[in-house]
Amino acid sequence: LTRKVFKLFCYLSQGKDYFQPYEYLYEALGNKNTESDKKTVEQLAFHLRRDLSKSIPILNIETIWAKGYQIKGKDEMEIRIERIENKEV
């Protein structure tokens, strides 16, 4: 996953019931130099769906019409993302 797509994945996996509204995602995915808009978030969601279908097919990104996105897993699975520090030897 690219950095921005992974960032979207992280935000979606941390929401209540794994749902995040569009407005939150616009703000969270933007930065101080550029603003994120609906088109940007839609493109990132498209790439995330494509990448997950190849590597983790038991996860799905759903669009909640006019509200936002939701990440779902099969059989009520729990999604947990942990940061792994990269320590060079």
C-alpha positions in Angstrom: 0.0 0.0 0.0 1.2 3.5 -0.6 1.6 5.8 2.4 -1.7 7.7 1.8 -3.7 4.5 1.1 -2.3 2.9 4.3 -3.2 6.1 6.2 -6.8 5.7 5.0 -6.8 2.1 6.0 -5.6 3.1 9.5 -8.3 5.8 9.9 -11.0 3.4 8.8 -9.9 0.7 11.1 -10.0 2.9 14.1 -13.5 4.3 13.7 -16.5 3.2 15.8 -17.8 0.1 14.0 -15.0 0.9 11.5 -17.0 3.8 10.0 -15.6 7.2 9.3 -17.5 10.2 7.8 -16.3 11.9 4.7 -15.6 15.2 6.6 -13.3 13.5 9.1 -11.4 11.7 6.3 -10.9 14.9 4.3 -9.3 16.6 7.3 -7.3 13.6 8.4 -5.9 12.8 5.0 -5.0 16.4 4.1 -1.9 18.2 5.4 -0.9 21.7 6.0 0.2 22.3 2.4 -2.7 20.6 0.6 -6.3 20.0 1.3 -8.0 16.7 0.8 -11.3 16.7 -1.0 -14.0 14.1 -1.9 -12.3 13.1 -5.1 -9.0 12.5 -3.4 -10.7 10.3 -0.7 -12.7 8.4 -3.4 -9.5 7.7 -5.3 -7.7 6.5 -2.1 -10.7 4.3 -1.3 -10.6 2.8 -4.8 -6.9 1.9 -4.4 -7.5 0.5 -1.0 -10.3 -1.7 -2.2 -8.2 -3.0 -5.1 -5.1 -3.7 -2.9 -7.2 -5.4 -0.1 -9.0 -7.6 -2.6 -5.6 -8.9 -3.7 -3.8 -9.3 -0.4 -6.5 -9.5 2.3 -9.7 -10.6 0.6 -11.6 -11.1 3.9 -11.7 -7.3 4.3 -14.0 -5.0 2.4 -14.3 -1.2 2.2 -18.0 -0.2 1.9 -19.3 3.2 0.9 -22.1 4.5 3.2 -23.9 6.7 0.7 -23.6 10.4 1.4 -22.0 9.7 4.8 -18.5 8.0 4.5 -16.7 4.7 4.4 -16.8 1.6 6.5 -14.3 -1.2 6.7 -15.8 -4.7 7.3 -14.4 -8.1 7.8 -16.0 -11.5 7.5 -17.5 -13.1 10.5 -17.3 -10.1 12.9 -13.5 -10.2 12.8 -11.6 -7.7 14.8 -9.1 -5.4 13.0 -6.1 -4.3 15.0 -3.2 -2.3 13.6 0.0 -2.0 15.6 3.0 0.1 14.8 6.2 -1.8 14.3 9.3 0.2 14.8 11.9 -0.3 12.1 15.2 -0.8 13.9 18.2 -1.0 11.6 20.9 -3.5 12.7 
